[in-house]
Every structure is written in C-alpha cells, then in structure tokens.
C-alpha cells in the first residue's frame, strides 16, 4: 500500500511534457492552500501548454455541488485593469490616442478642479492623484455609466498630478472607461469584445452578456491557510493594517469609492463595464490574451508591436504607493514584477486581482499565464496560490 496521499480534488485538463510542476502546484493549492474552485492556463511561445481546472463552480458551495467545468468563467477583480489597459495602448499604436496629451483633450469636462495638466499616461500609471472620491458612489451609480465620469470630472486631485503615484483601485474604472468612450465613440467593453475577444476567440468579457451568466461561478471569501515558517511574511506591516482599518485613510477611501461594497455575484454587477474590477474570464482566455500581447498565437498576429510592448512594461511609477503603502511598480496600465507583486520574473508585466486572480506575461521566456478562482483570500497583490503556480511555470520555462 502506497503512503502517498490522494489529492482532495479531481483535477481535469491537460499538461504538456515538462510542465507537470504546474499541475503539482495546482493540486497542492487544493490540498494545502485553501482552494475551492479554480483554473490555470499557461501559453509558451504562443502555444497552450497548461489548461487545468478543478473544484466546485461556486466558492460558497458544498463539496457535492456543481463542479468547475472546462468553460467556467469567473470575476477577476483587478486583473481586469491589465486587460483594460490593452485598449488605450492599442489606440495609441493605431494613432488614435496620444499618451502625452492632456486627458481634457478628449474629455473637456475633466479639466475642472485643477486637472488641466493630467495626461493620459498619468491615468494608466496611477499618477493622476484621483484614487478617492469626496462622495462615494452607490453600487447603482457605479454601474450607470454616467455618475462615475461626472464625479471624477468634478473631483480635485489628492496630490499634484504626475508627481507621485497611488493605486486607483476603483476610480480607474470611470477614468479609463470614459477616456476610451470619448476617444472612440465606443464603450470600453464593446471595444474589447469587437477588437480583442472576438478576433482571438476569448471567453473574456467586460460587461457579461445575459447568455453567458450561467457560466460564471460565485465568489466567496475563504481563509488563507498559514504558511510554513520558512515562507514569505503573510501578515502586513502594522501601518498597512491600520490604514485598511481607518475609514479616513486614503487606503480605505480608495477601496470604498463604491459604498456600500457591491455584490460581485449580482448579475447587474457582472453586466457592468467597470474596467477596474468587473472583468470576467476563463483562465485560458486570460493566458491567450497575454500570449497575443507578446507574440503570435496559433495563427493570430501579435497585438502589441514591439514599441507598444516596451511602453506596457517600461517603468512609469515606482516606490512607495500612497494607496497600498508598499512599494509598487507600474508601466502603462500594467503592474511590473516586484517584491509586493511577483509575476513571472524580471521583465514580466500583468495584473493581479484582489483575493486571487492573476494574469501576466514574460516576453523573455515567452510565457503567458492566467489563473482564476472563486475563493477570495485576504490579499491584494500576491496570492499564495497564484504565486505557487507562476513560480512553477517560470521554473520550467527558465
């Protein structure tokens, strides 16, 4: 009789030879890291090499509930920000958007309250000074397509735009969404559907159609299991914990720009076009999208020209983040690899989602990575489950 313990969940999908460590890490997430339902996918030089899923479709379901299936999608929270950033960068690549132009060039009402010098690149690099709203929006106002842009147009910056950075956790939605609408005449969700998801065959939506509602699992909070003593520090510094607990802090106010917090399982929220937080995707579509940013994918031309790829991952903001109170590193719309938000290694770029999701790519190794989960753990930029999977993929490719 073997002493090897059987995995706690039946993992489905495929792994190409050499990438078995990613499957091992995925199984370990269920065994040791509190996973309930999830999927992970990896592309290598434009070819899918990992496509795995397991657990239950709903994070709040019992063990005998509906299983996570091959086509199950999930809300990806702030991993949406990276997908949304593709839009202005492609518009720039096509000559339709000037990254160094004032935002007011496209959105005249935005010039109010001392924002005349806020540049398009400031919105993408979290340097606009607009992470908070003096009056938070209700969940209904947040998704109506009007109240958010109006509030940001009237809002005075919290610091001199362009001089420092702080994560625009929620306001990124209305800043980026309105900029794209003014520049193109299309909503950002429509642009993504017509120019990215449609051509690449992605199950990736910003504004979930009614026909796809049944494919999406439910999010639910889960506890983060303690890490071994030799692991990375789990608990944040006291100053960070205090900032999240203080409703007057910039940190708390940034995450509470929608108040009370919206129900992310509500069909109305899933149908909303909130590029900061409400994207919905399968893991394989996230990985495929990022693979297309860095190179051709199975007959499709690359999305980013080399110069655009350089813009995406060239450092625009670095150092202490006024909102997150840790060191963060941003290119234009994408997080860069760093200690507080590890991705696939130096040179990689992408974006995590608070509580779990991660999507990123590394041009040097040719890796593109997507991970989605329905179990929301207490983390912002470095989920232990996503990190274990990304490390395994990087180790194989490196």
Residue pairs with C-beta under 8 A, 6 or more apart in sequence:
5 31
7 27
7 30
7 31
8 30
8 31
9 27
9 30
9 35
9 54
9 55
10 54
11 23
11 26
11 27
11 30
11 52
11 53
11 54
12 52
12 53
12 54
12 70
13 39
13 50
13 51
13 52
13 53
13 70
14 50
14 51
14 52
15 22
15 23
15 49
15 50
15 51
15 52
16 49
16 50
18 49
18 396
19 42
19 44
19 49
19 50
19 393
19 396
21 392
21 393
21 395
21 396
22 40
22 42
22 50
22 52
22 389
22 392
22 393
22 396
23 50
23 52
24 392
25 388
25 389
25 391
25 392
26 38
26 40
26 52
26 54
26 389
28 388
29 35
29 38
29 385
29 388
29 389
30 54
30 55
32 225
33 225
33 384
33 385
33 388
34 222
34 223
34 224
34 225
34 375
34 377
34 385
35 55
35 373
35 375
35 385
36 55
36 56
36 59
36 61
36 220
36 222
36 373
36 374
36 375
37 54
37 55
37 56
37 57
37 58
37 59
37 61
37 68
37 72
37 217
37 373
37 374
37 375
38 53
38 54
38 55
38 68
38 283
38 356
38 371
38 372
38 373
38 374
38 375
38 385
39 52
39 53
39 54
39 68
39 72
39 74
39 282
39 283
39 284
39 371
39 372
40 50
40 52
40 53
40 283
40 369
40 370
40 371
40 389
41 48
41 50
41 51
41 52
41 282
41 283
41 284
41 286
41 287
41 288
41 369
41 370
41 371
42 48
42 49
42 50
42 287
42 367
42 368
42 369
42 370
42 393
43 49
43 287
43 288
43 290
43 291
43 297
43 367
43 368
43 369
44 365
44 366
44 367
44 368
44 397
45 295
45 366
46 291
46 295
46 296
46 297
46 298
46 366
47 298
48 284
48 287
48 288
48 298
50 393
51 283
51 284
53 68
53 69
53 70
53 72
53 283
54 67
54 68
55 67
55 68
55 374
56 62
56 63
56 65
56 66
56 67
56 68
56 217
56 374
57 65
57 66
57 67
57 68
57 69
57 72
57 217
57 218
57 374
58 65
58 66
58 217
58 218
58 220
58 374
59 217
59 218
59 219
59 220
59 221
59 222
59 373
59 374
59 375
59 376
60 218
60 220
61 218
68 217
68 374
71 203
71 215
71 282
72 215
72 216
72 217
72 282
73 203
73 205
73 212
73 215
73 216
73 217
73 280
73 281
73 282
73 285
73 372
74 216
74 217
74 219
74 280
74 281
74 282
74 357
74 372
74 373
74 374
75 216
75 219
75 264
75 270
75 278
75 279
75 280
76 279
76 280
76 281
76 286
76 353
76 357
76 359
76 372
77 264
77 277
77 353
77 354
77 355
77 356
77 357
78 169
78 276
78 277
78 351
78 352
78 353
78 354
78 357
79 279
79 286
79 350
79 351
79 352
79 353
79 357
79 358
79 359
80 206
80 274
80 275
80 276
80 277
80 278
80 279
80 351
80 353
81 172
81 275
81 276
81 333
81 351
82 290
82 333
82 334
82 335
82 349
82 350
82 351
82 359
82 360
83 192
83 196
83 204
83 206
83 275
83 279
83 281
83 286
83 289
83 351
83 359
84 172
84 176
84 177
84 188
84 192
84 206
84 275
84 276
84 279
84 333
85 124
85 176
85 312
85 332
85 333
85 334
85 351
86 192
86 196
86 289
86 293
86 303
86 333
87 176
87 180
87 188
87 191
87 192
87 195
87 196
88 97
88 99
88 120
88 124
88 176
88 179
88 180
88 183
88 332
88 333
89 304
89 308
89 311
89 312
89 332
89 333
90 195
90 303
90 304
90 308
91 97
91 180
91 183
91 184
92 98
92 99
92 308
92 311
93 304
93 305
93 307
93 308
96 183
96 184
97 106
97 120
97 183
98 105
98 120
99 119
99 120
99 121
99 124
99 311
99 332
100 119
100 120
100 121
101 119
101 120
102 111
102 116
102 117
102 118
102 119
102 120
103 110
103 115
103 118
103 119
103 120
103 122
103 123
103 128
103 175
103 179
104 110
104 111
104 115
104 116
104 118
106 120
106 179
106 182
106 183
107 149
107 153
107 178
107 179
107 182
109 150
109 153
110 118
110 152
110 153
110 178
112 153
112 154
113 154
113 155
113 156
113 157
114 156
114 157
115 128
115 130
115 156
115 157
115 161
117 161
117 162
118 128
118 129
118 130
118 157
118 161
118 162
119 161
119 162
120 179
121 127
121 316
121 332
122 128
122 161
122 162
123 168
123 172
123 175
123 176
123 179
124 176
124 316
124 330
124 332
124 333
125 165
125 316
125 317
125 330
125 331
125 332
125 333
126 165
126 166
126 167
126 168
126 172
126 317
126 321
126 323
126 328
126 330
127 161
127 162
127 163
127 164
127 165
127 316
127 317
128 157
128 161
128 168
128 175
129 157
129 158
129 159
129 160
129 161
129 164
129 166
130 152
130 155
130 157
130 158
130 161
130 168
130 171
130 175
131 158
131 166
131 167
131 168
131 169
131 171
131 250
131 253
131 254
131 257
131 322
131 323
132 158
132 171
132 250
132 253
132 254
132 257
133 151
133 152
133 155
133 171
133 253
133 257
134 155
134 156
135 151
136 253
136 256
136 257
136 258
136 259
137 147
137 148
137 151
137 257
137 258
137 259
138 258
138 259
138 260
139 258
139 260
139 261
139 262
139 263
139 269
141 147
141 148
142 148
142 170
142 173
142 258
142 262
142 272
142 274
143 262
143 268
143 269
143 271
143 272
143 274
145 177
145 187
145 273
148 171
148 173
148 174
148 177
148 178
149 174
149 177
149 178
151 174
152 171
152 174
152 175
152 178
158 166
158 250
158 322
159 166
159 322
164 322
165 316
165 317
165 319
165 321
165 322
165 328
165 330
166 250
166 254
166 321
166 322
166 323
166 324
167 254
167 321
167 323
167 324
167 328
168 175
168 254
168 276
168 323
169 254
169 255
169 257
169 276
169 277
169 323
170 254
170 255
170 257
170 258
170 276
170 277
171 254
171 257
171 276
172 275
172 276
173 274
173 275
173 276
173 277
173 278
176 188
176 275
176 276
176 333
177 187
177 188
177 273
177 274
177 275
180 186
180 187
180 188
180 191
181 187
181 188
184 191
186 194
187 207
187 273
188 206
188 273
188 275
189 205
189 206
189 207
189 273
190 207
192 204
192 205
192 206
193 205
193 206
193 207
196 202
196 204
196 289
196 303
197 203
197 204
197 205
197 285
199 300
200 288
200 289
200 292
200 297
200 300
201 288
202 281
202 285
202 288
202 289
203 212
203 215
203 281
203 282
203 284
203 285
204 279
204 280
204 281
204 282
204 285
204 286
204 289
205 212
205 279
205 280
205 281
206 273
206 274
206 275
206 278
206 279
206 280
207 271
207 272
207 273
208 216
208 267
208 270
208 271
208 280
209 271
210 267
210 271
212 280
213 267
213 270
216 270
216 280
217 374
218 265
218 374
219 264
219 265
219 355
219 374
219 376
220 374
220 375
220 376
221 355
221 375
221 376
221 377
221 378
222 375
222 376
222 377
223 377
223 378
224 234
224 377
224 378
224 379
224 384
226 234
227 234
227 384
232 382
235 241
237 325
239 325
240 251
240 324
240 325
240 326
242 249
243 249
243 250
243 251
243 252
243 325
244 251
244 252
244 255
245 252
246 252
247 253
247 256
250 322
250 323
251 323
251 324
251 325
254 323
262 269
263 269
264 270
264 278
269 278
270 278
270 280
272 278
277 353
281 289
281 359
281 370
281 372
282 370
282 372
283 370
283 371
283 372
284 370
285 370
286 357
286 359
286 369
286 370
286 371
286 372
287 359
287 368
287 369
287 370
288 297
288 368
288 370
289 359
289 368
289 370
290 350
290 359
290 360
290 361
290 368
290 369
290 370
291 297
291 361
291 368
292 300
292 302
292 303
293 302
293 303
293 304
293 309
293 312
293 361
293 368
294 302
294 304
294 309
294 361
294 362
294 363
294 366
294 368
295 302
295 363
295 366
296 302
304 312
309 363
311 331
311 332
312 331
312 332
312 333
312 334
312 349
313 331
313 334
313 336
313 347
313 348
313 349
313 363
314 331
314 332
315 329
315 330
315 331
315 336
316 330
316 331
316 332
317 328
317 329
317 330
318 327
318 328
318 329
318 330
319 327
319 328
320 326
320 327
321 327
321 328
324 340
324 380
324 381
326 340
326 381
327 338
327 339
327 340
328 335
328 338
328 340
328 341
328 381
329 335
329 336
329 337
329 338
329 341
330 336
331 349
334 349
334 350
334 351
335 341
335 343
335 349
335 350
335 351
335 352
335 381
336 343
336 348
336 349
337 343
337 344
337 345
337 346
337 347
337 348
337 349
340 381
340 382
341 352
341 381
341 382
342 382
342 387
342 390
343 349
343 350
343 358
343 360
343 362
343 369
343 390
344 350
344 360
344 361
344 362
344 365
344 367
344 369
344 390
344 393
344 394
345 362
345 364
345 365
345 394
345 398
346 364
347 362
347 363
347 364
348 360
348 361
348 362
348 363
348 364
348 367
349 360
349 361
350 358
350 359
350 360
350 361
350 369
351 358
351 359
351 360
352 358
352 380
352 381
352 382
352 383
352 386
354 376
354 379
354 380
354 381
355 373
355 376
355 377
355 378
355 379
355 383
356 371
356 372
356 373
356 375
356 376
356 377
356 379
356 383
356 385
356 386
357 371
357 372
357 373
357 383
357 386
358 369
358 370
358 371
358 383
358 386
358 390
359 369
359 370
359 371
360 368
360 369
360 390
361 367
361 368
361 369
362 368
362 394
362 397
365 394
365 397
365 398
366 397
367 393
367 394
367 397
369 389
369 390
369 393
371 385
371 386
371 389
371 390
373 383
373 385
377 383
377 384
377 385
